Amino acid sequence: MSYRKTLLYACHSHFHSHEALVCCRSISKFWSFPPTLDLSNNFLTGPIWPQFGNLKNLHYLDLKCNNLSGNIPEDLCGMTSIETLDLSHNDLSGGIPLSLVNLSFPSVNLNFPSKFNVAYNLLYGTIPTGGQFETFKFLK
């Protein structure tokens, strides 16, 4: 089976609103990289778009080091191929949605690293249990 893999890297691009993303295009196509969306360090503001959950083939989503606020959308559980989800260093609040337990993080099953990072936010509550959350190491 052959399919196109695309890398979108927009780190340090200083986007100030989601409208700026309309202008984004695939910068480079690489056969050696999984589908990647790196929007870290862009001064993005507002909530995380629930529509990210529609990106079923995305392997890597990096939204760290922005000014994102609000809750983590439950819709992110729709990213069924996600291996790395980094939401750290934002102003996210609320708890980690229980729906994220349904994320499969397929790389764990293939003995590759996986990452779920929500550090340095304003989150509270308990960390969900079940699914891949059982395989992550937490600081006590």
N, C-alpha and C positions, 0 to 999 in steps of 0.2 A: 504494500500500500504506500503510495506516495502522496504527500501533501506539503503545502508551502508553510514554512515557519517564518514568522516575522518578529522582529525586534523593534520596539518603539522605545527609544531612550530620549527622555526630555529633561534630564536632570539639570538643575540650576538654570532653568529657562525663564524664571520670574513670571509665570502666569499668575494673573491676579483674579481671574474668574473662570468659570467653566466654559464661557463662550470662546475663550482663547483656544480651547482644545479642538474646536471645529476646524481650525487651521492646521492641526497636526496631521501629518501623513506618516506612513512608514518611512523611516529614514533609511534603513538598510534591511535587506533580506539575507538571512544567513541560514544555511541548512543545518548548521551545528548547534543552533540555539533553539530552545523551546519557545513557544509564543510568550512574549514578555511585554509587560507594560510597566515602565519605570517612570513615575511622575514625582519622584522624591525631590525635596529641596526646591519647590516651585512657588512657595507662598500661596498655595491654593487655599481658599477659604470656603466656609459653608459646610454643609453635610456631605458625607460620602454618598455618592449616587447609588441608589438601589439597583440601577441598571447594570452596574458592574456584575451583578449576579447572572446576567444574560450571557456573559462571556464564558461559554461552556468549555472552550478549548484552551483557555488561558492557563498557563502553568505558573506564572510569576507575576504578582501584582505588588508593587512597591509604592506606597503613598506616605512613607515616613518623612519627617521633618517638614511639615507644612503647617497650616493653621486650620485644619479641618476640625469641625465641631459637631455636636449632636451625638446621637446614638450610633452604634455600629448597626447597619441595616441587616435585618434577618435575611433579606434577599441574597446576601453574599453566599448563602449555602448553595445557590444555583451554579456556582463555579465548580463544576464537577471534575475538572482536571487540575485544579490548583495544587501546587507543590509548595509555594512560598507566598505567604500573605503577611506583609509588613505594614502595620498601621501605627508604628511607634512615633513618639515625639510629635504629637498633635494635641488638640484640646478636646478629644473625644470624652464623652461622659456616659453614665449609665453602666449597665452590666454587659458582659459578653453574652450575646444571644445564644440561647440553647440550640437554635437551629444550626449553629456552626458545628455542633457535634456530628452532623450528617456529612460534613466535608470529609472526603476520603483521603486527601493528601496521598495520592497514589505512589509518590516516590518512596514512602515508608515501606510499602509492600515490595519495592524493588531494591531495597537496601541502599537508597540514596538519601542524602540529607533532606529534611523538610524543616520549614520554619514557619512559626506563627508568632508574631511579635506585636504586642500591644503596650509595651512599656512606655513610661513617661506620658501618660494621659491622665484623665481625671476619672478613670473607671473605678467602680466599686462593686461589691457583691462577691459571690462565690464564683470560682472557676468551674465551668461546666465539666461534668464527668461523662465518660462514655466515648465511644468512637476513638478517633486518633488522639483525643485529649488524654487518654490513658497512657499514651506512649511518651508524652512530653515530660521533661523534668522541670519542676517548679521550685523556686526558692521558697522556703518556709519562713 
